[in-house]
């Protein structure tokens, strides 16, 4: 549904994406990577907000390099930018209503119902007539999230959608997403590996503009199989160690002989992968 | 109404057949009375038609409550036949209010200056030089900073970006040009001379848009305004008793040939804007054609 091949994008001398090629199918795909890995650049390209320097971008079967292709993609797109700007004098309702007009929902009655529906989906129906200037960062984030749901888009591109949501809302949001994701394409970037575990059917890891992994969450977890162990003391030879709640140490890396290995988590696999300690066998 | 609502009234209420006064008295009772609410709920539960009618009425009510509030200016445009969604898009232009404020203040300030200084020759010069500067500044402000993420949602909406840019530019022009034109009537100049600022203003606006397809609109307009002010500053001197028309002819932009060139530049810039319209779609490098 989303096909990128050899996509490269540089901002002056900084290479944000260096020849990335991925195929993303329907369902929820999580994009993981450290800060500055190129996640936002990748999402902006998929959302047609940014043109790559080179490479091909096909989304929902349309070529993003043509104007008509982009229009068709945009008609089916809901996009949450990393840092959306707001007109602070607007109410939440006004803002979403404005985006609804730009999304070609011109009939006033349909638009009103749709705006109310999406604000309700993010739990803002009781505050929709308050000005954005009076909203906290988390509330504004929810308004931005609401506009992505307008018109039930086929493709959702969400840059760190769970930032600023409290645990209850995050749960509700995950439920909303998994509910719509069956035949839709959802691409989210996140810093939270738990988002991926809870939500995603596929996961992509990039670092320094390059693709490190693409596959199922289980496969990312499997990279850390037999590489996570627990001990009463800190082990100097481990790649990473941290003290857990029960006062013991959890290590990942190459376990010493006789180590008590524990079931790996997705986070273990991710950390080992980004740390260069393991490679995805499926990758070239 | 006695202790409870008349069941017949409840049925009529569900079907939306009551008069407004009658319906609101039933509603007032329903708010206080759990039993009648249960009757209502049971009735709508067993009868899909009643439920549908009730939901439709509720929806209609919500539609009225959610009718967006509009400013008097927006309502004026709607009365004048401009489609409501166009008005809303235009009204949402970032910093548009600031642009209006800026335009109004600058122009009124120049006019006040012209009125205060006798016999007004220097002030008139200032007005003729300053008036063309205000609209392009408004255009750049209505358009925002390139690369600012504020407009990413706008950019990836299917609404045509060029249409948006043109709509907002039109608003800036219709809000600034009439003000400047009205004020120029008060100038101690004859006929067309009082409108010498108009073509420079249009040219600067069109060139701002054209340059905005390459660089940030704020830089574009700053550079253009600087060139305009430098040119005027070099050529125009205080009249010192000379007729003002004579002084104005020193600056090429105020001579007929210069005005013709400005008109031509305006058209060329608009053609360039149309040709490079895909750059309004993405911030930064346009998509390959």
Interface residues (C-beta under 8 A of the other chain):
Chain A: X44 X47 X48 X49 X50 X51 X53 X64 X65 X67 X70 X71 X74 X75 X77 X79 X81 X82 X83 X84 X85 X86 X87 X89 X90 X93 X94 X97 X98 X99 X101 X102 X103 X104 X106 X108 X109 X112 X113 X115 X116 X144 X147
Chain B: X59 X62 X63 X66 X67 X68 X84 X85 X88 X89 X92 X94 X97 X148 X149 X150 X151 X152 X153 X154 X155 X156 X157 X158 X159 X164 X278 X281 X282 X283 X284 X285 X286 X287 X288
